[in-house]
Amino acid sequence: MTDEELTDAWESGVVFAGGITHEQHLRIARVLYLRHGSKASIRLLVGTQRACAAHGCPEKFDVEWTRRWSEAVGSAVAVDAGEDGDEFLAIHPHLRRSDLFRSETL
């Protein structure tokens, strides 16, 4: 599945076996920023809340944490989005750290 297909499935509300991985969420965010620019942030907030509910873990949705991740990915895309998700993650390896914002007060 390409990053674009993953994003389309996620936006249409597909429930993924095992949920969405951190890396998949980064890939989805990258595609949304390429497609929608600054409007991607609202799509990520709404979509992440919907996905958490659909996957049976609505308590995992945190609006502030999602905003911080959205801003981080948007800033990284503005610097260099890469040719694809693999290149994007190679250029911005710090984003692979799923705990990047957990130590901050939300």
N, C-alpha and C positions, 0 to 999 in steps of 0.2 A: 504494500500500500504506500503510495506517495504521501508526502506531507500535505499536499493539496487535498487528496482524497481523505486523509485522516481528519483534516480540518472540516471538510464538508460533512463527514459522518458525525463528528463531534457537534457541529452546529445544528445538525438535524435531529440531535437527541439520541443517537445510537448509544446503547448501553454496551460497553466493552467488557468482555470476560476479564475479570481481574482488575477492572477499573482503568484509569489513565495513569501512566507513569509520569514522573517528573519530566523526563526527556520528551515524551510525547506532548506534554503541556507546553514546553518551550517551543517545540516545532509548530504547534498550533498557534501560539502567540506570534511567532515570527511571520507565519503566513497571514494572519489577521492584520498585522501591522503593514505588511506589504500591500495587502488588498485595500485596507481602509484607513491607513494613516492614524491620526490621533483618535478617530472613532473606534479603533480596535479596543481601547481600554474598556469602554462600556460593554462591548460584545464579550470581552473576557470576563467581566464581572457577572453579567447575566448568564453567560454560558457555563461558567464554573459553578455558580449556585445551582443551576438546573442540573448539571452533571452530577454534582454531589448528591442531590435529592434522588436522581434517577438511579444512582449506584447504591442507594440505601444508606448514605452517610452524610445527611444534611448538616450534622454538627461539625463536619470538617471544613465547611465553608467559612472563611474569615475575610471580610470585606477589606480590611486594612492590609492584610498580608497579600491578598490578590492584587490590590492597587500597587503595592510596592513591587511585586513581581512584574506587573504590567509595565510600570515605569522603567524598570531595569531592562526588560526586553525591548521596549520601544526605544530607549536610549541606545542600546546595542545595535539595533537594526539601523538607526540613523547614522551610526559610525560605520558599520559594515555588515550588511545582511548576508554576505556570502552568496555563492551560487545556489546553494541548497542548505538544508538543515544540518547536514554533516559538517559542511564548511563553516556555517554559522557557529556551531558549538565548538569547533576547533579554534576559531578566532576568539571566541568569548568563553573559555573553559570555566571561568569562575561561576557562570550561570548553572553549571552542572551540580553545584553544591545546593542541594535542596534545603539545607539548613541556613542558607545565607542570611535570611532575615529573622530567623527564629529567636536569636539572642537579643534582638531589639524589642523594646516595649511597644506593643501594638495597641 
